[in-house]
């Protein structure tokens, strides 16, 4: 049996070292072949969101770096292990960068699982999933989000058994050893962790008539497609409506902002200058894309002591390639947790399903096709401009299905076939390049 450990810890993270050691010891004692991959020591490009690994070179990422090695190892493993500091209720940006590339190990074709749209498996069997996160101090909302994220990942990866846990940095060696034995026992016996979906709402939303409206708003686009993305199109429309209220606006792109220390500092300066920050991003494996998480990590680290006399608000818009907008709720919960931990006032989030139908186009040029979407964004802009949270009516309007889920799946599956045929890859759509499992 083979266990593949993906370690998303930081170089100074002693808790990560203790957790990985406590887990490796019983695995090796039980005869497992263990490979421990420290992700900060590997070269992995950010997932570009191009879907070439589905339609151009099926089963293989276009980036020829360590992501392919990891994908190949996971295709032949019996157990995949996530090791990570819990980051706003999710995983670290280092681990998320590797996780984002795992889509090459599943099929692009849609199917319904328990009434939700997901993807078909590519390989005949998937590894079980164990995820262990750690926190400096207990934070029940973050822990609930983490466990839910792992559970959602296991559905998409078609894992038979999924076990998750969160430990405190103060956990003793004896306690860690006992926990590791329990985790492996649950995996052996096929006992997946029972996860109760957490409440996504965050209690520190902007409230009250005495809250002044923002003078400056910053849009941070979290999509790797940057200006050509649905995230940019939706965020830009919202920003334009805010401009009509006399609010000064600016737009930055997370991927570009992380390319140099100078650009990262420019992002941090822009965040501090803004009264309202809006993050618009696509759903990547049940969460935010890795660069968006990395940008939030940098922002939170720079805001250890935000000015208590000044209220800055944070809002988020998440769009996904699934027709059900509810897929985005967990990612918006992570955004709300970032808002709380980063010293912002949470102004709420918007969840858009079937975001690919926008395909980066100007919403005003799409006519009636985006009438409901624009109406929801108009409501959100009106509230945000007055210093209020995004109203529930706007959240409900943007989350309303555009077309029935069954029709979306049919159209999407046809689209994958047509695109692959144009690339001469139709015969390879179900290819298993790393193993015949």
Helices and strands as residue ranges (DSSP letters): E 2-7, H 14-29, E 33-38, G 39-41, H 52-55, H 66-75, E 79-85, H 93-100, G 101-105, E 106-113, E 116-121, E 128-135, H 140-157, E 162-168, H 173-188, E 216-221, G 226-228, H 230-243, E 248-253, H 254-257, H 261-273, E 276-282, H 290-302, E 313-319, G 325-328, H 329-341, E 345-352, G 355-357, G 363-365, G 367-370, H 371-385, H 392-399, H 405-422, G 426-428
